[in-house]
Amino acid sequence: MKIAIVEDDINMRKSLEIAIGDYPEFEIRSFKNAKDALKHLDDSFDLVITDINMPGMDGIEFVKTLEGRYDVIIMTGNATLSRAIESIQLGVKDFLLKPFEIETLVTAIKRSDTVRQKVKTAPAKSGDGEQNGFLAHSPALEKLIALADRAARTDATVLLMGESGVGKEVFARYIHEHSPRAKKPFVAINMAAIPENLIESELFGFEKGAFTDAIEAKPGQFEAADGGTLFLDEIGEMPYGVQAKLLRAIQEREVQRLGSAKPVKVDVRIISATNAQLEQKIAADAFREDLYYRLNTIPLRIPPLRERREEILPIAETVLARNCERYELGEKRFGETARDELLAYGWPGNIRELIAVVERAAILSDGEEITPEALFLESRGLKRERSIASMERELIAEVLETCRNDHAEASRMLGMSPGVLKQKIETYNL
């Protein structure tokens, strides 16, 4: 297995080189920065291990540039944990919090190789469907869905706000599919995934000869979404110069291709999303205030998974079943300790992180039961001491057993109302 280590700190780089080099199954090549690595990476490499904070090009930009060609493990300190979470959106499945034992990194490398081999040999199937709807429900989610239903019946612009991985595109699709535009196109475009100099032509299209590589005319995403919905994800990453043109397109309901003097009428409903604080960007003159208010007609703030804990186990079980079918793994289930860890972990990467963790655990577990070791959450900051949630779950289970599942008696013994007890029984899946 050929591994690239990208680390600007020479002491850390050499330490990793020496430590991992002790394993004969690994061939190591190290680089002092991302730009140096990009000059030498080729198809012979299987895995990239990279730091986030590096001069010139940081780890996130580096991962974007790799475009999914390699498995990637991120190394990060607490100060850059939020950036490590961004990497999940880019397909990075593992990140290790510094400081870590070399054995932890070696375990992560071997896990990555096992998953890579299994995925490579898995029969080709259509997508798992995570983006086609909601995988679980909770009071917070139900409240938000009710608001989305009301928004769907209108043609107003919607701004979806929330952390990376909470399911903003799922909500955007839900609104589209429950709107009068449901039979028309739903077109999604991610501002953060497109080079800055190409965003304008991607949105509005271009005519033949508009620039050097424009060998033929091409309609933009506005025209592609005509009659339907255009979803602008990571709207906070849109270049300031393009924002005025977007505002005009929304207000005038027309676009003008690059290289053309003739406007094209479009009928498009705009849904945008952001995990950034747009008010701060406005204060820093990085986002237009008039565009913000035009996009923010109906604001919907999606709570993070840690505020929707009732969804964690149902989502995990649904994703586990799908991956067992996809990879022909037979039936698997989460052990009690693994379930406790799923509930105790904070899920900073939200649903996207949960889906990635469960997929890898399904592949890596040898038996029918998913263990905490297969979840590999300790490397992401989960402390193995018992959490309040796990202790509460244990106590409620013990009392219910003592009371022979008499909820009224259990409620009295625990000193909590029957309604609260019922909610906790559902949360802990007792």
N, C-alpha and C positions, 0 to 999 in steps of 0.2 A: 504494500500500500504506500503510495507516494504522497507525502504531505508537505504543504508549504506553510511555514511559520512567518507571519508578518508582524513584526514588533519593533518599534523604534528604540526602546530601551535596550542598550547593548547587553547589560547584565541579565535581564530577563530573557532576552533572545538566546544568549549563549547557554543559560541554565536549561531552557527548554530543549535546545538542540542536543545538549549532552544527555539530559535525562531521558528523552524520548529515543535518542539514538541507541540507548541500551537495549531496546527491543528490536531484535533482528528482523521482525516482520514489517518494520516501518523504514521507509527511505525518506530522509529529511532534507529539505532545502529551505534555508531561512533568508529573509529579506528585511532590510532596515526600514522600508516604508512601502506604501501601497503602489506608488508609481514604479518603483523598482520591481515589485512583484509582477505588475502587469506586463512588463517588458519580457518576462521569462515564463509566465504561466502558459502551459500548452495542454494538449489532451492527455498527456502522461500523468498529470496530477489527479488524485482522487479526492483530496480534502484540503481545505484552507483553514488555518487557525489564525485569527487576527485580533489585534487589540482594536479599541475604538478610537481613543485619543491619540492621533498621530499627526505630525506636521504635513502640510501639503494637501493630502487627501485623507479625510478621516475614515474610520472603518465602515460607516454607513454608506458613504459615497462609493467606497471601494466595493462593497457588496452589491450596490446598484449596478456598478460597471461590470461586475462579473455576470450579471443577467442569468443567474441560476445555473451556470455551467458546472459549478462545483458544489459539493456539500460544504457548509461553513460552520465553524464553531467560533463564537464570539467570546473574548475575554474582557471582563469589565470590572470596574470598581463601583462602589455604591453611588458615587457622584455621577456616573454615566449609565446607571441602571435604566433610566427612562429611555436612553438612546438604544440600549440593548433590546428593549421592548419594541422599538421601531423596527429592529431587524427582523422580528417575527413576521411582520407584514411582507418582508422581502424574501421569506422562505427559509430563514435561519431557524433550525429546529432546536439547537442547544446553545446556551450561553452559561459561562462559569463566572461566579462572583469571586474576585480576588480578595484575599489570598486563597489559593486552593492547593491541595496536595497533588503531587504529580500523578498519583494513582487515580485521582478523580478525573484528570484530563485523559489518561490512558483509557479509562473506562468509557468516557465519552467518545473517544476515537473509535474504539471497538464497537460501541453501539451504532455509531454512524455507519461503519462499514457493513455491519449486519443488516441494518435497515436498507442501505443502498443495494445490497445484493438481493434482498427479498423484493424490493420494489422493482428492480430490473427484471426479475423473472416472473413477476405477477402477471396474470393474463390481463390483456388490455380491456378496460371497461370504461363506460362513460362516467362522468364526474359523480362524486359521492352525494351531491345534492345539498351540501351544507348551506349553499347560498339560495336555495329555492324556498325557504320558509323558516319558521321558528322551530327550534328543536325541543323547546320546553316552555313552561309558563310559570309566572310568578305574579304576585299582586302588582309589583312595579311595572312589569312588562304589560300586563293586561290594561293598566291605566294608560300606558303609552300607545298601545294598539288602538284604544278607543279614540285618542286624539288623532292618530294617523287616519282612522276611518273618516273622521270629520274633515280632515285636510284633503283626503282623496277625492271627496265629492266636489271640491272647488278646483279652480285652475290657478290658485295662488302659488307663488314661489315658496318653497320650504327649505329651511336651513336645519340640517341635522347636526347636532353637536354631541361630542362624547369622545372618550379615549379611543386610541387605536385598538381595533379588534372587538368592539362592542356590537358590531352588526349593522353599521350604518347603511351599507349597500343592501342588506336584507330589507331594512325599513324602506329604502328608496324603491325597491322593486315591489314591495307590498303596496305602497301608496299608488304606484303606477298601475298595478294589476287590479286595484279596487277603484280605479278612476274611469271616467268616460273614455279615456285614451288607451284603455287596456289592450285593444286589438292593434294598436299602432306600435312603432318601434320604441324599445327602451334602449338607450345608448349611454354607456358609462365610460367616462374618461377620467383618469387619475392624473392630476396636475403634477404630483411629485414624481411620477414615473416617466414623464416626457421631458427631454432636454428643453431648457428655457427658450432656445432660439427656434424651436419647432412648434411651440404651443399655439401660436397665432395661426399658422397654416393648418394645424390639426383641427382647430375649432372652426375656422372660417373657409378653409379650402384655398386653392390657388389655380391660376390659369397657366397654360403652357407658356414657358419662357419667363415666368415671374421671378425666378432665380435660377442659378446655374444648373441644378439637378431637376428642374421642373420640365421634364421632357413631354409631359402631357397634363392636361387639366385634371384636377381632382376635387370633388366636393368635400366640404368639411363635415364635422360631426353634427353641426347645427342642421345642415341639409339632410344628413342621414337620419336624424331624429324627427324630421318634419311630420307633424300630426301627432307625435308621441311625446316622450319624456327624455330630456337630456340630464343625466346625473353627473355633476361636476364634483368629484371627490377631491379631498385635500385642497379646497378652494383657497385656503390661506397661502398656498405655495404659488399661486398664479402671479407672474411678473407684473409689477405695477403698471408698466406701459400697456399691457394687454387689457387691464381692468377697465379702462375707459371704453375700449371697443366692445367688451362684453356688456357693459352697462347700456351702450347705445343699441346693441343687438336686442337686448331684453325690452328696452323701451320702445324702439321703433319696429320690432318684430321683423327685422331684416338684417342680412349679413352681406358683406362685400368681400369677395375672394381677393386674395393677394394678386396684384397685377390686373385687376379688373376695375373699371369705373362704373359698372352697372350693379346696383344692389339686387339681392335675391330675397323675396319675401319668404318667411318661414313661420310656421305655427308650432311652437315648442313650449312645453311646460318645463321650467327649470327647478330641479332639486339639487341642492349643493350640500356638502358635508365638510366638516373640519374637526380636527382634534386640537387645533391651536386656539389661543385666546385672541380672537380677532380684534377685540377692543384694544388690546396691547399693541397689536400691529397697526391699528389706526393711529394710536398715540405716537408711534414711532415712524409715521408717514410711510408705512410699508403696505397699507391696505386702504382703499378709498372708502370714506365714510358713506358717500352717497350710494356706492355699490352695496355696501353692507346692509343698509336699510332696505334696498331694493330686493336683496336676496332673503332678508329676514322677515318677510311678511308673516309666515307661520314658523316660529322657532320650536323645535322638538329636541329636548336634551335627553339623550339615552344614558341611563345610569350604568356604571361599570358592573361587571359580574359580581364583584364582592358585595354589592348592594342588592343582588338578585340571587342569593345563595341557594334558594329553593330550586334553581335551574341547574346547578352544578352537576349533581348526580344523574338526573335524567338526560342531560346533554351527553355526559360521559358514557352512559350506558348505550345511548343511541349510536354514538360515534364508534363505540367498541363493537357493537353488532355489525355495523356497516363495514368496518375494516376486517372483521373476521370473515365476512362473506367475500369481500374484495380480494383478500390475500389467501382465501381458502384455509383458514386457521382452525376451523372447527369452533365449537362454542367455548367462550371464555367469560369469566365474571371477575368482578373486583372483590378482593378479600376485604374483611372488615377494617383492617389497619390501613389498607390502601384507600378505602372510602373515607376514613377519618382524615387522611392526609389530603385528599382532594378537597375536603371541606375546610381544612385548616389553612391551606395555602391561599395567598392573597390574590393570585391570578392578575398580576399587573398587565399582562398581555391579553387579558379578557378571553372571550370565546375562541378567538383564533389560537391563542396559546393552549387552551384546554384541548382543542381538537388535535393540535400537533402532538401534545404530550400523550394523549390517549392512543393515537395512531402508532406512535413509536413503542408504547408499552405493549400494545397488542402484538406487534411483531416480535418484540424482544422477550416476552414471557414464555417460558418453556412449557409450563403446565396449563391447566384450565383456569387457575386462579392468578389474577394480576396482583403482584406484590408491590410494596413500596419501592423496592430496588428497581423494578421495571419502570416505575414512574420517574425516578431520578430527579425528584424535586429538591432534594437537599442541596444540590449544586446551585440551585437557583435561589437559595436563601431560606428554604423551609427549615426550621429548627425541629429536630426530632423529639424534643421533650413534648409531653402531652399538652395539647392546646385546650383552651377553655371549652371550645366547641366539642372536642372529642370527649372531654370529661363529662360535659353536660349530657351528651348522647349516651354515654355509658351509664350515667346515673338514671336517666329516664328509662332506659332499657331494663335496668335492674329492678326499678320500682314497678314497672309494668309486669315484669315476670312475677314479682312477689305478690302483686295484686291480681294475678291471673287475668291480666288485660282489662281490669275494671277501671275505666278512665276516670270515673267519678272519685273512686278511692285513691287512685294515683294522683289526681289533681289535688286532693286534700293533703296527702303525704308530702307532695313536692311544694305545696304552698303557692301554686299558680292556678290561674283560672282555667276552666275547661277549654275555653277558646284558645288561650295561649298554648296549652298542652297539645291540643289538636294540631295547631300550626307547627309546633316543634316536632311532633310525630311525623308530619308530612315532610318537613325540612330534612330530618335525619333518616327518612325512609324506614321508619321502624314498623 
